[in-house]
Amino acid sequence: MTTSSRIERDSMGELRVPADAFWGAQTQRAVENFPISGLTLPSAFIAALGLVKQAAARANAALGLLSPELAGAIDVAGAEVAAGRHDAQFPIDIFQTGSGTSTNMNANEVIAHLASRHLGRKVHPNDEVNMCQSSNDVIPTTIHVSAALAVVRVLAPALQHACAVLLAKERHVEGVEKTGSTHLMDAMPVTLAQELSGWRTQLQNGRARLQSTMPRLLALAQGGTAVGTGINAHPEFGARFCTELEGLTGLRFVPSANYFESLASQDAAVELSGQLKTIAVSVMKIANDLRWMNSGPLAGLGEITLPALQPGSSIMPGKVNPVMAEAAMMVAAQVIGYDTTITLAGQAGNFELNVMLPVIAYDLLEGIRLLANVLVALADRAIAGFSVNRERLGEALERNPILVTALNPIIGYEKGAAIAKQAYAEGRPIREVAAHLTDLSAADLARLLDPLELTRGGLKGGGGSGG
């Protein structure tokens, strides 16, 4: 912005605004009132706000409330905002008026300025750009629209990509058996592919959870105006608005079944945030498993070797760390923190309006963006390229006394426990100790204690009881 200024006016009087700013007095007041964090609403939110203003202009034209020429000018201006061409014209801090009125008026003033250029006459930000609207339905609507678009266009594809990478890796390591781990202690064998399939299913379930939330997210507050009654809006505006917005986005938005609920609460945003938190928990689990499996390589598990992405220490030469897994853990922690904020903000619905909308919008969209980015990075830079240390896996598996569990149906739990304890104490392979303490032949033991066969489950011996 230049240092020169111009005078703008609103209902509270005159105010100096930077000469090259597209906004007016109401935006400038908010800029001056809220020098709090320096954080502004994400570009995804601003783009959705441009779409909302486009759809509103088209609906008003279709209902005969705006002339085609005026609606067209607002439409074109909204499209420019939706395309991200004017993000710098949205400078207001996220910690502002809880309804987001400042941001709605920011959009109205910027779009009025742009539409005035197109039309060749002054366009009024309130009477024309904001026709049939209130900040109280525009901002909740924009939260839903921006989040729905981000889920469909950004997060769902990232989850699908990560699942595809995992599936390809499962096929690549099919048949590689390893020692399972429960309580971070040796357990019965699993295949590496089985372990990875658990991660993949976590992410697939996360994607399904997102899909289950979409019907609530696609229901919009637009048409409720100030308190949910629809005052100053055409009775058909909400439905027409959704039709126009569907044409702009390809998503089947519908008017809320109850505008009072949509203005007073942010339950759909809280629900979506909960799904993001669940995905974040899945990411944390996967990242931690990768770190443990990669640990060492000499003094840790050393089961796999993650791709070497960068030097790991400023003092220890040759050290390489699991940096992508660590980055994923931090993203997961951040998203879980966002969910706590959104949960608290969702409770701030007093009577007819929630008054913590901007922070909900910011945290929701940032959570989606961070998760999408880190899922792709973790898949491409860690999972796709890790190598398997087969010799290390085989050595540990061969000496795993827990394999004796497979003999329980034949020799009983107590006898099995005695064999396992002796194998641990003497550091001997389980087959060797079992051959000494049971009447089973070497061939029977080889068959019953075959690690790969044990990964297929089921009863491996005669009768008896398990536990």
Phi, psi and omega in degrees: 000147179280166178277344178284160185219169174226166179264128173240158182231146169222194184292346179261357177123201185268153181205144176277133180234142177309138188300326183262010177281143176276344183277174182242205189293321184293321176296317182298321177300317180294321177301318182283330183282333189236060175277069194254300188242336189080357177274131176245164182297142184300155179300330178296325178289315180298319178298316179295325178295322174297319177297320179299316180292325174298309182298322179295317179297317179295319179296317180296325177292316181297330180271002177078019183266336175235146176293152178303323181293314181292315178299321179296321179294319177294320179301311180298317179295317177298323179296323177296319177294317180298330180278358178081016184284344186230030182303327180294346180272010179237078191265004190283137179297148178291336178271089189219202175302134189296338178279347186077017180304321181300319181288321176299315179291327173304312178296316180300317182289317179296315181292323176298319178298312180294318180295325177299321177298315182294320188274334183082014174209162185291131176254133185273129184294325181274306189289332187245306180294322184264016183301136180064019183230162170221153173305330186289340172251335180294312185290314173302321177299316183292327174301313181294315183296312182296319180292318179298315179296319181293322178296311185289319188267339188240302188284314180301315176297324179294318176297318179298319179296314180298320178295321179295319177296318179296317180297318178297321179291322176304314181294326181291326184254015180306131178090354176277112181264155181211168176286125174289166182220126170232138186061025186061024179238154182305137179223191182293158184294151168224165170268155177299324178296321178297319180297315179294327180296330175296317177299314182300319181293325174304313182289324175298319177294324176298318178295320179294323178296319176301316181298323181292337180277339188304319181304321177289327182287330181278354177271124192249148179282346188300126185116343178279341184048236195286314186230004180107351181276345182081021179301136179070015175240143174301139182304334181262004187297313184302314181293317180295320178303314181296323177298315180293321181292324175299321178296328181279331189244337186083359178261141186274077176286149179224155175294146176301144176289341180210105182296330181296318176296320185288332178274320187279338184233165172231042185297324179294321177294320177296318178299313179298319179299323176297324177291322176296320178299319180297317177297320178298320177297320176298316179298319179298318180297313181297315181297319179293319176301316179299319180296315179296314182297328181274351191299148181119241008279347184267317186262004180245203180289317177059032182285324179228167173235115178287155177304138177279108186262331181193159176302142187262351184212146176274353183234333183257103182299142175084354181285134178231130185250158179281069192293324181292321178296322179293320177298319179297321178297320180292321175299316180301316179298320180296316181294322176297321175295318176303320181297322177298316178297315181296322178299313178295319180295326179296338179279354186271033175268100181260112182058254189261007183204135168282137186240033172225038187293317183299321180289328173298313181301313183297308185293324180295311183288324177293321177299316178298314182297313182296315179299315181299314182296316186284330176298315179294316181296316180295319179295312187281326189254357178231301187290313185299328189252005181286148177253154184259130177270080189298322181296317179296317179297315182295320180296314180295321183291321181298328184262008186282106181297341182294344176302338181299342177308325182295341181270354183309314182296342183261313187253349181089157184297315185298316179295320178298319179298320180297319179296315181298316181297319180293321178296318177298310186297323185262354180064033183255154176299146185297324181298321182294316180291318180296324178296327181282326188258358178230172177267006182289141181284164177300322179293317179296317180296319178299320180289313185288331183254018177294113186303317182296320178296325181292335179290349181270357176074191178085177178276130184255352181230211181281215183284218181091176183245147176258178179189000000 
